[in-house]
């Protein structure tokens, strides 16, 4: 009986709350969907029905999310805030949205995330922060996103990511960091991402990948490293990538084509679970004689000079050794002859 009364009261509350809908938005009472898109709002309307689970606030003029912006809208599951002018997120601005599963903050002007940004967002599965102005990701800002599966941070200005930033994201499957300003892929950055399937790092300034950086990624199927500043690679970096099958995108880097690079790629190409996509598009940047030439066309010749040098050195060593042996044998014979001569003179009779 009590449960029946509770359900009736809840239904009444939902119906009554729907009457609060702003006249500038479209509210669909039956589905609790509120469409406030392109209404030139400068703040979150106070008349959003409490039972709303889908709220669309895209293409408005919002500049700030306040601590009280979403108070009372506890049922939200999808919140779309892209293409606004959001620069500031006040402390705990999103902490009341414990049922939120998708949050789109793309195409805004965020320069930093507050340290408590993720507090309360334990149900969030999809977070879009692309096309902002983020520069530095600090450790606490994402630590509570324990259910997150997809994170898009592309098209920012990110130069630094604290090593512990992603440690709380153990369910992550997709991570997009393309089109940023990263210079190195650090070991320890992705320690907890054993389920990560897609990692996009293209169009950064990455010139170095630490040896252990990829080793935790047991489920990686695609790694995008195109259009960075890679000149060389260590085979061990990819040998540590123990997966069932991983596609590698490595084109548009300023490769220094030499014997060592040939050896590394040759080894990678012979590892069954590693697949270099568009290998023919991997071109040399240096030496200048090979500029813009596909590595696939010249790789078999890159070690010829080194081989010739080794043969020349070996030949020189052999000649030197033979000459030394000949000289030693000559001296031995001369010494023996001299000893024989002196012996003959000592035995001659005295007159």
Short mmCIF file of the C-alpha atoms (twelve columns), coordinates in Angstrom:
data_MODEL
# 
_entry.id   MODEL 
# 
loop_
_atom_site.group_PDB 
_atom_site.id 
_atom_site.type_symbol 
_atom_site.label_atom_id 
_atom_site.label_alt_id 
_atom_site.label_comp_id 
_atom_site.label_asym_id 
_atom_site.label_seq_id 
_atom_site.Cartn_x 
_atom_site.Cartn_y 
_atom_site.Cartn_z 
_atom_site.pdbx_PDB_model_num 
ATOM 1   C CA . UNK A 1   0.000   0.000   0.000   1 
ATOM 2   C CA . UNK A 2   2.805   2.331   0.956   1 
ATOM 3   C CA . UNK A 3   4.614   1.578   -2.330  1 
ATOM 4   C CA . UNK A 4   1.457   2.319   -4.311  1 
ATOM 5   C CA . UNK A 5   1.000   5.675   -2.598  1 
ATOM 6   C CA . UNK A 6   4.684   6.495   -3.188  1 
ATOM 7   C CA . UNK A 7   4.384   5.747   -6.901  1 
ATOM 8   C CA . UNK A 8   1.248   7.891   -7.165  1 
ATOM 9   C CA . UNK A 9   2.965   10.779  -5.389  1 
ATOM 10  C CA . UNK A 10  6.044   10.417  -7.613  1 
ATOM 11  C CA . UNK A 11  3.918   10.420  -10.750 1 
ATOM 12  C CA . UNK A 12  2.034   13.479  -9.493  1 
ATOM 13  C CA . UNK A 13  5.337   15.196  -8.724  1 
ATOM 14  C CA . UNK A 14  6.638   14.448  -12.202 1 
ATOM 15  C CA . UNK A 15  3.504   15.796  -13.870 1 
ATOM 16  C CA . UNK A 16  3.487   18.913  -11.716 1 
ATOM 17  C CA . UNK A 17  7.188   19.518  -12.278 1 
ATOM 18  C CA . UNK A 18  6.726   19.329  -16.027 1 
ATOM 19  C CA . UNK A 19  4.542   22.395  -15.821 1 
ATOM 20  C CA . UNK A 20  7.640   24.330  -14.742 1 
ATOM 21  C CA . UNK A 21  9.151   24.051  -18.211 1 
ATOM 22  C CA . UNK A 22  10.496  27.302  -19.569 1 
ATOM 23  C CA . UNK A 23  8.350   28.743  -22.311 1 
ATOM 24  C CA . UNK A 24  11.528  29.119  -24.376 1 
ATOM 25  C CA . UNK A 25  12.213  25.361  -24.371 1 
ATOM 26  C CA . UNK A 26  10.402  22.386  -25.807 1 
ATOM 27  C CA . UNK A 27  9.396   19.912  -23.105 1 
ATOM 28  C CA . UNK A 28  8.110   16.444  -23.908 1 
ATOM 29  C CA . UNK A 29  6.143   15.400  -20.832 1 
ATOM 30  C CA . UNK A 30  5.800   11.722  -21.776 1 
ATOM 31  C CA . UNK A 31  9.536   11.162  -22.185 1 
ATOM 32  C CA . UNK A 32  11.018  13.831  -19.840 1 
ATOM 33  C CA . UNK A 33  13.104  15.305  -22.673 1 
ATOM 34  C CA . UNK A 34  13.815  19.038  -22.653 1 
ATOM 35  C CA . UNK A 35  15.122  20.824  -25.755 1 
ATOM 36  C CA . UNK A 36  16.603  24.256  -25.045 1 
ATOM 37  C CA . UNK A 37  18.886  24.320  -28.057 1 
ATOM 38  C CA . UNK A 38  19.787  27.653  -29.732 1 
ATOM 39  C CA . UNK A 39  17.759  29.841  -27.377 1 
ATOM 40  C CA . UNK A 40  20.527  32.374  -26.567 1 
ATOM 41  C CA . UNK A 41  20.475  31.439  -22.874 1 
ATOM 42  C CA . UNK A 42  23.225  33.047  -20.774 1 
ATOM 43  C CA . UNK A 43  22.376  30.893  -17.731 1 
ATOM 44  C CA . UNK A 44  20.692  27.549  -17.055 1 
ATOM 45  C CA . UNK A 45  16.894  28.073  -16.896 1 
ATOM 46  C CA . UNK A 46  15.483  27.592  -13.382 1 
ATOM 47  C CA . UNK A 47  12.309  26.009  -14.709 1 
ATOM 48  C CA . UNK A 48  13.726  22.709  -15.963 1 
ATOM 49  C CA . UNK A 49  11.390  19.896  -14.775 1 
ATOM 50  C CA . UNK A 50  12.915  17.870  -11.939 1 
ATOM 51  C CA . UNK A 51  12.298  14.540  -13.702 1 
ATOM 52  C CA . UNK A 52  14.191  15.522  -16.883 1 
ATOM 53  C CA . UNK A 53  16.623  12.826  -18.018 1 
ATOM 54  C CA . UNK A 54  17.656  14.409  -21.366 1 
ATOM 55  C CA . UNK A 55  18.594  18.095  -21.461 1 
ATOM 56  C CA . UNK A 56  19.820  19.778  -24.635 1 
ATOM 57  C CA . UNK A 57  21.449  23.182  -24.090 1 
ATOM 58  C CA . UNK A 58  23.672  23.232  -27.166 1 
ATOM 59  C CA . UNK A 59  24.390  26.429  -29.125 1 
ATOM 60  C CA . UNK A 60  23.537  28.937  -26.428 1 
ATOM 61  C CA . UNK A 61  25.554  31.729  -24.774 1 
ATOM 62  C CA . UNK A 62  26.433  30.028  -21.500 1 
ATOM 63  C CA . UNK A 63  29.748  31.259  -20.065 1 
ATOM 64  C CA . UNK A 64  29.779  29.613  -16.632 1 
ATOM 65  C CA . UNK A 65  28.361  26.600  -14.845 1 
ATOM 66  C CA . UNK A 66  27.611  27.463  -11.238 1 
ATOM 67  C CA . UNK A 67  27.455  25.223  -8.198  1 
ATOM 68  C CA . UNK A 68  23.656  25.563  -8.215  1 
ATOM 69  C CA . UNK A 69  23.123  25.335  -11.995 1 
ATOM 70  C CA . UNK A 70  21.700  21.810  -11.892 1 
ATOM 71  C CA . UNK A 71  20.276  21.678  -8.385  1 
ATOM 72  C CA . UNK A 72  17.115  19.611  -8.328  1 
ATOM 73  C CA . UNK A 73  17.596  18.059  -11.788 1 
ATOM 74  C CA . UNK A 74  18.746  14.848  -10.129 1 
ATOM 75  C CA . UNK A 75  17.454  12.441  -12.824 1 
ATOM 76  C CA . UNK A 76  19.624  13.741  -15.684 1 
ATOM 77  C CA . UNK A 77  21.263  11.001  -17.769 1 
ATOM 78  C CA . UNK A 78  22.252  12.982  -20.863 1 
ATOM 79  C CA . UNK A 79  23.444  16.594  -20.733 1 
ATOM 80  C CA . UNK A 80  24.460  18.378  -23.934 1 
ATOM 81  C CA . UNK A 81  26.318  21.693  -23.489 1 
ATOM 82  C CA . UNK A 82  28.433  21.902  -26.636 1 
ATOM 83  C CA . UNK A 83  28.954  25.062  -28.661 1 
ATOM 84  C CA . UNK A 84  28.523  27.563  -25.879 1 
ATOM 85  C CA . UNK A 85  31.036  30.033  -24.426 1 
ATOM 86  C CA . UNK A 86  31.727  28.119  -21.211 1 
ATOM 87  C CA . UNK A 87  35.015  29.214  -19.662 1 
ATOM 88  C CA . UNK A 88  34.431  28.498  -15.969 1 
ATOM 89  C CA . UNK A 89  33.169  25.481  -14.055 1 
ATOM 90  C CA . UNK A 90  32.566  26.372  -10.435 1 
ATOM 91  C CA . UNK A 91  33.465  23.881  -7.731  1 
ATOM 92  C CA . UNK A 92  31.022  20.931  -7.633  1 
ATOM 93  C CA . UNK A 93  28.990  22.341  -10.500 1 
ATOM 94  C CA . UNK A 94  28.162  18.796  -11.649 1 
ATOM 95  C CA . UNK A 95  28.414  16.854  -8.378  1 
ATOM 96  C CA . UNK A 96  24.633  16.392  -7.996  1 
ATOM 97  C CA . UNK A 97  24.340  14.503  -11.311 1 
ATOM 98  C CA . UNK A 98  25.008  11.001  -9.994  1 
ATOM 99  C CA . UNK A 99  22.890  9.351   -12.739 1 
ATOM 100 C CA . UNK A 100 24.529  11.216  -15.632 1 
ATOM 101 C CA . UNK A 101 25.834  8.866   -18.353 1 
ATOM 102 C CA . UNK A 102 26.738  11.278  -21.146 1 
ATOM 103 C CA . UNK A 103 28.199  14.780  -20.840 1 
ATOM 104 C CA . UNK A 104 29.065  16.880  -23.880 1 
ATOM 105 C CA . UNK A 105 31.144  19.990  -23.153 1 
ATOM 106 C CA . UNK A 106 32.825  20.139  -26.551 1 
ATOM 107 C CA . UNK A 107 33.354  23.343  -28.532 1 
ATOM 108 C CA . UNK A 108 33.625  25.631  -25.510 1 
ATOM 109 C CA . UNK A 109 36.437  27.735  -24.018 1 
ATOM 110 C CA . UNK A 110 37.558  25.686  -21.019 1 
ATOM 111 C CA . UNK A 111 41.206  26.254  -20.096 1 
ATOM 112 C CA . UNK A 112 41.269  24.024  -17.041 1 
ATOM 113 C CA . UNK A 113 39.158  21.496  -15.184 1 
ATOM 114 C CA . UNK A 114 38.541  22.097  -11.476 1 
ATOM 115 C CA . UNK A 115 40.172  19.499  -9.244  1 
ATOM 116 C CA . UNK A 116 36.719  18.261  -8.150  1 
ATOM 117 C CA . UNK A 117 35.336  18.195  -11.717 1 
ATOM 118 C CA . UNK A 118 34.490  14.481  -11.597 1 
ATOM 119 C CA . UNK A 119 33.083  14.388  -8.079  1 
ATOM 120 C CA . UNK A 120 29.646  12.726  -8.130  1 
ATOM 121 C CA . UNK A 121 29.934  11.602  -11.766 1 
ATOM 122 C CA . UNK A 122 30.334  7.914   -10.924 1 
ATOM 123 C CA . UNK A 123 27.811  6.797   -13.598 1 
ATOM 124 C CA . UNK A 124 29.327  8.795   -16.467 1 
ATOM 125 C CA . UNK A 125 30.213  6.645   -19.501 1 
ATOM 126 C CA . UNK A 126 30.831  9.194   -22.254 1 
ATOM 127 C CA . UNK A 127 32.665  12.494  -21.732 1 
ATOM 128 C CA . UNK A 128 33.333  14.929  -24.586 1 
ATOM 129 C CA . UNK A 129 35.792  17.725  -23.879 1 
ATOM 130 C CA . UNK A 130 37.134  18.163  -27.400 1 
ATOM 131 C CA . UNK A 131 37.588  21.568  -29.036 1 
ATOM 132 C CA . UNK A 132 38.347  23.500  -25.864 1 
ATOM 133 C CA . UNK A 133 41.514  25.277  -24.672 1 
ATOM 134 C CA . UNK A 134 42.779  22.801  -22.058 1 
ATOM 135 C CA . UNK A 135 46.553  22.861  -21.463 1 
ATOM 136 C CA . UNK A 136 47.245  20.800  -18.338 1 
ATOM 137 C CA . UNK A 137 45.348  17.789  -16.981 1 
ATOM 138 C CA . UNK A 138 45.878  17.415  -13.245 1 
ATOM 139 C CA . UNK A 139 45.590  14.168  -11.310 1 
ATOM 140 C CA . UNK A 140 42.429  14.713  -9.200  1 
ATOM 141 C CA . UNK A 141 40.237  16.171  -11.928 1 
ATOM 142 C CA . UNK A 142 39.130  12.838  -13.461 1 
ATOM 143 C CA . UNK A 143 39.687  10.419  -10.577 1 
ATOM 144 C CA . UNK A 144 36.006  9.671   -9.833  1 
ATOM 145 C CA . UNK A 145 35.053  8.621   -13.385 1 
ATOM 146 C CA . UNK A 146 35.087  4.939   -12.517 1 
ATOM 147 C CA . UNK A 147 32.435  4.010   -15.132 1 
ATOM 148 C CA . UNK A 148 33.829  6.090   -18.012 1 
ATOM 149 C CA . UNK A 149 34.215  4.188   -21.292 1 
ATOM 150 C CA . UNK A 150 34.783  6.979   -23.828 1 
ATOM 151 C CA . UNK A 151 36.853  10.134  -23.348 1 
ATOM 152 C CA . UNK A 152 37.444  12.697  -26.096 1 
ATOM 153 C CA . UNK A 153 40.099  15.331  -25.352 1 
ATOM 154 C CA . UNK A 154 41.069  16.052  -28.945 1 
ATOM 155 C CA . UNK A 155 41.596  19.525  -30.394 1 
ATOM 156 C CA . UNK A 156 42.869  21.173  -27.212 1 
ATOM 157 C CA . UNK A 157 46.285  22.615  -26.299 1 
ATOM 158 C CA . UNK A 158 47.280  19.880  -23.855 1 
ATOM 159 C CA . UNK A 159 51.023  19.804  -23.197 1 
ATOM 160 C CA . UNK A 160 51.130  18.132  -19.778 1 
ATOM 161 C CA . UNK A 161 49.187  15.210  -18.335 1 
ATOM 162 C CA . UNK A 162 50.027  14.278  -14.747 1 
ATOM 163 C CA . UNK A 163 50.963  10.596  -14.516 1 
ATOM 164 C CA . UNK A 164 48.059  9.744   -12.192 1 
ATOM 165 C CA . UNK A 165 45.369  11.545  -14.206 1 
ATOM 166 C CA . UNK A 166 43.848  8.418   -15.761 1 
ATOM 167 C CA . UNK A 167 44.373  6.003   -12.867 1 
ATOM 168 C CA . UNK A 168 40.696  6.038   -11.840 1 
ATOM 169 C CA . UNK A 169 39.471  5.293   -15.371 1 
ATOM 170 C CA . UNK A 170 39.710  1.495   -15.284 1 
ATOM 171 C CA . UNK A 171 36.710  0.991   -17.616 1 
ATOM 172 C CA . UNK A 172 38.041  3.222   -20.397 1 
ATOM 173 C CA . UNK A 173 37.714  1.761   -23.919 1 
ATOM 174 C CA . UNK A 174 38.298  4.812   -26.136 1 
ATOM 175 C CA . UNK A 175 40.735  7.691   -25.533 1 
ATOM 176 C CA . UNK A 176 41.204  10.483  -28.045 1 
ATOM 177 C CA . UNK A 177 44.140  12.833  -27.417 1 
ATOM 178 C CA . UNK A 178 44.723  13.772  -31.055 1 
ATOM 179 C CA . UNK A 179 45.412  17.347  -32.139 1 
ATOM 180 C CA . UNK A 180 47.113  18.493  -28.935 1 
ATOM 181 C CA . UNK A 181 50.684  19.522  -28.041 1 
ATOM 182 C CA . UNK A 182 52.039  16.431  -26.308 1 
ATOM 183 C CA . UNK A 183 55.767  15.819  -26.757 1 
ATOM 184 C CA . UNK A 184 56.282  12.488  -24.998 1 
ATOM 185 C CA . UNK A 185 54.218  9.390   -24.207 1 
ATOM 186 C CA . UNK A 186 55.134  8.655   -20.610 1 
ATOM 187 C CA . UNK A 187 55.480  5.328   -18.912 1 
ATOM 188 C CA . UNK A 188 52.896  4.964   -16.127 1 
ATOM 189 C CA . UNK A 189 50.346  7.252   -17.780 1 
ATOM 190 C CA . UNK A 190 48.050  4.398   -18.886 1 
ATOM 191 C CA . UNK A 191 48.773  1.881   -16.131 1 
ATOM 192 C CA . UNK A 192 45.107  1.129   -15.345 1 
ATOM 193 C CA . UNK A 193 43.811  1.050   -18.934 1 
ATOM 194 C CA . UNK A 194 44.060  -2.690  -19.588 1 
ATOM 195 C CA . UNK A 195 40.697  -2.605  -21.372 1 
ATOM 196 C CA . UNK A 196 41.564  0.339   -23.655 1 
ATOM 197 C CA . UNK A 197 40.788  -0.570  -27.264 1 
ATOM 198 C CA . UNK A 198 41.408  2.650   -29.210 1 
ATOM 199 C CA . UNK A 199 44.127  5.204   -28.440 1 
ATOM 200 C CA . UNK A 200 44.366  8.220   -30.738 1 
ATOM 201 C CA . UNK A 201 47.513  10.360  -30.417 1 
ATOM 202 C CA . UNK A 202 47.866  11.693  -33.939 1 
ATOM 203 C CA . UNK A 203 48.744  15.302  -34.751 1 
ATOM 204 C CA . UNK A 204 50.731  16.046  -31.590 1 
ATOM 205 C CA . UNK A 205 54.440  16.839  -31.184 1 
ATOM 206 C CA . UNK A 206 55.422  13.440  -29.806 1 
ATOM 207 C CA . UNK A 207 59.102  12.713  -30.430 1 
ATOM 208 C CA . UNK A 208 59.606  10.042  -27.776 1 
ATOM 209 C CA . UNK A 209 57.709  7.000   -26.500 1 
ATOM 210 C CA . UNK A 210 59.001  5.610   -23.238 1 
ATOM 211 C CA . UNK A 211 59.708  1.889   -23.380 1 
ATOM 212 C CA . UNK A 212 57.006  0.818   -20.898 1 
ATOM 213 C CA . UNK A 213 54.347  3.323   -21.975 1 
ATOM 214 C CA . UNK A 214 52.266  0.809   -23.960 1 
ATOM 215 C CA . UNK A 215 52.880  -2.386  -21.986 1 
ATOM 216 C CA . UNK A 216 49.674  -2.217  -19.821 1 
ATOM 217 C CA . UNK A 217 47.401  -2.008  -22.903 1 
ATOM 218 C CA . UNK A 218 46.373  -5.657  -23.235 1 
ATOM 219 C CA . UNK A 219 43.236  -4.931  -25.307 1 
ATOM 220 C CA . UNK A 220 44.523  -2.257  -27.711 1 
ATOM 221 C CA . UNK A 221 43.265  -2.738  -31.279 1 
ATOM 222 C CA . UNK A 222 44.238  0.638   -32.776 1 
ATOM 223 C CA . UNK A 223 47.066  3.047   -31.989 1 
ATOM 224 C CA . UNK A 224 47.184  6.317   -33.901 1 
ATOM 225 C CA . UNK A 225 50.581  8.045   -33.885 1 
ATOM 226 C CA . UNK A 226 50.445  9.724   -37.273 1 
ATOM 227 C CA . UNK A 227 51.644  13.292  -37.859 1 
ATOM 228 C CA . UNK A 228 53.919  13.595  -34.830 1 
ATOM 229 C CA . UNK A 229 57.664  14.286  -34.544 1 
ATOM 230 C CA . UNK A 230 58.922  10.696  -34.426 1 
ATOM 231 C CA . UNK A 231 62.316  10.225  -36.083 1 
ATOM 232 C CA . UNK A 232 63.054  6.754   -34.734 1 
ATOM 233 C CA . UNK A 233 61.514  3.913   -32.728 1 
ATOM 234 C CA . UNK A 234 62.587  1.255   -30.264 1 
ATOM 235 C CA . UNK A 235 61.366  -2.226  -31.132 1 
ATOM 236 C CA . UNK A 236 61.026  -3.083  -27.439 1 
ATOM 237 C CA . UNK A 237 58.343  -0.399  -27.088 1 
ATOM 238 C CA . UNK A 238 56.042  -2.357  -29.396 1 
ATOM 239 C CA . UNK A 239 57.278  -5.776  -28.325 1 
ATOM 240 C CA . UNK A 240 55.818  -4.953  -24.898 1 
ATOM 241 C CA . UNK A 241 52.422  -4.468  -26.538 1 
ATOM 242 C CA . UNK A 242 51.000  -7.942  -25.921 1 
ATOM 243 C CA . UNK A 243 47.589  -7.966  -27.627 1 
ATOM 244 C CA . UNK A 244 45.611  -10.249 -29.918 1 
ATOM 245 C CA . UNK A 245 46.009  -7.730  -32.733 1 
ATOM 246 C CA . UNK A 246 46.901  -4.034  -32.923 1 
ATOM 247 C CA . UNK A 247 46.828  -1.748  -35.967 1 
ATOM 248 C CA . UNK A 248 49.486  0.973   -35.956 1 
ATOM 249 C CA . UNK A 249 49.181  4.275   -37.805 1 
ATOM 250 C CA . UNK A 250 52.691  5.785   -38.106 1 
ATOM 251 C CA . UNK A 251 52.672  7.859   -41.288 1 
ATOM 252 C CA . UNK A 252 53.441  11.608  -41.579 1 
ATOM 253 C CA . UNK A 253 56.377  11.557  -39.160 1 
ATOM 254 C CA . UNK A 254 59.850  12.976  -39.946 1 
ATOM 255 C CA . UNK A 255 61.571  9.574   -40.073 1 
ATOM 256 C CA . UNK A 256 65.346  9.351   -40.276 1 
ATOM 257 C CA . UNK A 257 65.764  6.435   -42.660 1 
ATOM 258 C CA . UNK A 258 68.818  4.431   -41.678 1 
ATOM 259 C CA . UNK A 259 69.753  0.834   -41.026 1 
ATOM 260 C CA . UNK A 260 68.427  0.900   -37.455 1 
ATOM 261 C CA . UNK A 261 64.982  2.158   -38.529 1 
ATOM 262 C CA . UNK A 262 64.891  -0.534  -41.220 1 
ATOM 263 C CA . UNK A 263 65.613  -3.186  -38.626 1 
ATOM 264 C CA . UNK A 264 62.927  -1.931  -36.241 1 
ATOM 265 C CA . UNK A 265 60.206  -1.846  -38.905 1 
ATOM 266 C CA . UNK A 266 61.325  -5.178  -40.289 1 
ATOM 267 C CA . UNK A 267 60.896  -6.722  -36.835 1 
ATOM 268 C CA . UNK A 268 57.508  -5.053  -36.305 1 
ATOM 269 C CA . UNK A 269 56.275  -6.316  -39.678 1 
ATOM 270 C CA . UNK A 270 57.195  -9.853  -38.661 1 
ATOM 271 C CA . UNK A 271 55.279  -9.755  -35.355 1 
ATOM 272 C CA . UNK A 272 51.994  -11.531 -36.006 1 
ATOM 273 C CA . UNK A 273 49.773  -9.347  -33.797 1 
ATOM 274 C CA . UNK A 274 51.182  -6.000  -34.999 1 
ATOM 275 C CA . UNK A 275 49.878  -4.491  -38.245 1 
ATOM 276 C CA . UNK A 276 51.407  -1.336  -39.711 1 
ATOM 277 C CA . UNK A 277 48.612  0.343   -41.674 1 
ATOM 278 C CA . UNK A 278 49.563  2.130   -44.885 1 
ATOM 279 C CA . UNK A 279 53.228  1.096   -44.608 1 
ATOM 280 C CA . UNK A 280 53.813  2.522   -48.079 1 
ATOM 281 C CA . UNK A 281 52.832  5.972   -46.757 1 
ATOM 282 C CA . UNK A 282 55.693  6.001   -44.248 1 
ATOM 283 C CA . UNK A 283 58.206  8.300   -45.921 1 
ATOM 284 C CA . UNK A 284 61.736  9.429   -45.146 1 
ATOM 285 C CA . UNK A 285 62.505  12.936  -43.970 1 
ATOM 286 C CA . UNK A 286 66.259  12.404  -43.655 1 
ATOM 287 C CA . UNK A 287 68.819  12.008  -45.089 1 
ATOM 288 C CA . UNK A 288 67.917  14.608  -47.677 1 
ATOM 289 C CA . UNK A 289 68.758  12.247  -50.554 1 
ATOM 290 C CA . UNK A 290 65.800  10.066  -49.488 1 
ATOM 291 C CA . UNK A 291 63.356  12.848  -48.601 1 
ATOM 292 C CA . UNK A 292 59.719  11.956  -49.437 1 
ATOM 293 C CA . UNK A 293 60.741  8.440   -50.496 1 
ATOM 294 C CA . UNK A 294 58.682  5.551   -49.135 1 
ATOM 295 C CA . UNK A 295 60.567  3.529   -46.550 1 
ATOM 296 C CA . UNK A 296 59.189  0.389   -48.192 1 
ATOM 297 C CA . UNK A 297 61.109  1.213   -51.395 1 
ATOM 298 C CA . UNK A 298 64.486  1.754   -49.792 1 
ATOM 299 C CA . UNK A 299 64.511  -0.332  -46.620 1 
ATOM 300 C CA . UNK A 300 66.407  -3.260  -48.155 1 
ATOM 301 C CA . UNK A 301 69.230  -0.924  -49.208 1 
ATOM 302 C CA . UNK A 302 69.600  1.011   -45.969 1 
ATOM 303 C CA . UNK A 303 71.991  -1.478  -44.385 1 
ATOM 304 C CA . UNK A 304 74.175  -1.945  -47.492 1 
ATOM 305 C CA . UNK A 305 76.448  0.962   -46.618 1 
ATOM 306 C CA . UNK A 306 76.760  -0.275  -43.072 1 
ATOM 307 C CA . UNK A 307 77.470  -3.803  -44.322 1 
ATOM 308 C CA . UNK A 308 80.126  -2.471  -46.707 1 
ATOM 309 C CA . UNK A 309 81.707  -0.527  -43.853 1 
ATOM 310 C CA . UNK A 310 81.735  -3.617  -41.652 1 
ATOM 311 C CA . UNK A 311 83.288  -5.681  -44.470 1 
ATOM 312 C CA . UNK A 312 85.902  -2.993  -45.086 1 
ATOM 313 C CA . UNK A 313 86.779  -2.893  -41.394 1 
ATOM 314 C CA . UNK A 314 86.933  -6.699  -41.245 1 
ATOM 315 C CA . UNK A 315 89.099  -6.750  -44.362 1 
ATOM 316 C CA . UNK A 316 91.440  -4.139  -42.952 1 
ATOM 317 C CA . UNK A 317 91.726  -6.071  -39.690 1 
ATOM 318 C CA . UNK A 318 92.462  -9.300  -41.563 1 
ATOM 319 C CA . UNK A 319 95.146  -7.641  -43.712 1 
ATOM 320 C CA . UNK A 320 96.710  -6.118  -40.611 1 
ATOM 321 C CA . UNK A 321 96.694  -9.476  -38.815 1 
ATOM 322 C CA . UNK A 322 98.204  -11.302 -41.824 1 
ATOM 323 C CA . UNK A 323 100.863 -8.599  -42.213 1 
ATOM 324 C CA . UNK A 324 101.706 -8.894  -38.523 1 
ATOM 325 C CA . UNK A 325 102.002 -12.685 -38.814 1 
ATOM 326 C CA . UNK A 326 104.225 -12.390 -41.904 1 
ATOM 327 C CA . UNK A 327 106.415 -9.837  -40.154 1 
ATOM 328 C CA . UNK A 328 106.661 -12.011 -37.057 1 
ATOM 329 C CA . UNK A 329 107.611 -15.057 -39.147 1 
ATOM 330 C CA . UNK A 330 110.252 -13.038 -41.005 1 
ATOM 331 C CA . UNK A 331 111.763 -11.812 -37.755 1 
ATOM 332 C CA . UNK A 332 111.733 -15.342 -36.372 1 
ATOM 333 C CA . UNK A 333 113.644 -16.630 -39.424 1 
ATOM 334 C CA . UNK A 334 116.106 -13.732 -39.276 1 
ATOM 335 C CA . UNK A 335 116.717 -14.395 -35.621 1 
ATOM 336 C CA . UNK A 336 117.253 -18.105 -36.275 1 
ATOM 337 C CA . UNK A 337 119.693 -17.336 -39.136 1 
ATOM 338 C CA . UNK A 338 121.616 -14.909 -36.987 1 
ATOM 339 C CA . UNK A 339 121.837 -17.468 -34.202 1 
ATOM 340 C CA . UNK A 340 123.118 -20.075 -36.699 1 
ATOM 341 C CA . UNK A 341 125.739 -17.685 -38.065 1 
ATOM 342 C CA . UNK A 342 127.061 -16.805 -34.624 1 
ATOM 343 C CA . UNK A 343 127.204 -20.483 -33.761 1 
ATOM 344 C CA . UNK A 344 129.325 -21.268 -36.852 1 
ATOM 345 C CA . UNK A 345 131.768 -18.478 -36.069 1 
ATOM 346 C CA . UNK A 346 132.279 -19.700 -32.506 1 
ATOM 347 C CA . UNK A 347 133.085 -23.228 -33.688 1 
ATOM 348 C CA . UNK A 348 135.789 -22.159 -36.264 1 
ATOM 349 C CA . UNK A 349 139.482 -23.341 -35.261 1 
ATOM 350 C CA . UNK A 350 141.919 -20.773 -33.976 1 
ATOM 351 C CA . UNK A 351 145.152 -20.276 -36.056 1 
# 
